[in-house]
Amino acid sequence: MTPDMVMENDKQIDKAAYVLKAVAHPLRIRIIQMLNESTELNVSTIYKNLNAEQSLISHHLINMRDKGILDIRRSGKNIFYFLVDTAVAEIIDCIYRSKIIQ
């Protein structure tokens, strides 16, 4: 492997670790699954479906948005969250299908 290839591989590994850390919470995983099924949802819908405090859900949504996993669409007073890339949901699905959590 050339030094350039090693550096590129290191960047990919760093990015993978960054994304995995960003979603490494049960509520975040549930939010991602919900958004993957519904395309976009507002905070009220998410916290009611997860039976969690609105402030806690908002914290997780903001964190994942800051890390580039989610984005928003505004419609009047409503803010709708959606996945930037469904690959994150596919990674979570892959973990479910693996023997890691069985």
HELIX and SHEET records of a PDB file:
HELIX    1   1 PRO A    3  ALA A   22  1                                  20    
HELIX    2   2 PRO A   26  SER A   38  1                                  13    
HELIX    3   3 VAL A   43  LEU A   50  1                                   8    
HELIX    4   4 GLN A   54  ASP A   66  1                                  13    
HELIX    5   5 ALA A   87  ARG A   97  1                                  11    
SHEET    1   A 3 GLU A  40  ASN A  42  0                                        
SHEET    2   A 3 ASN A  78  LEU A  83 -1                                        
SHEET    3   A 3 LEU A  70  SER A  75 -1                                        
END                                                                             
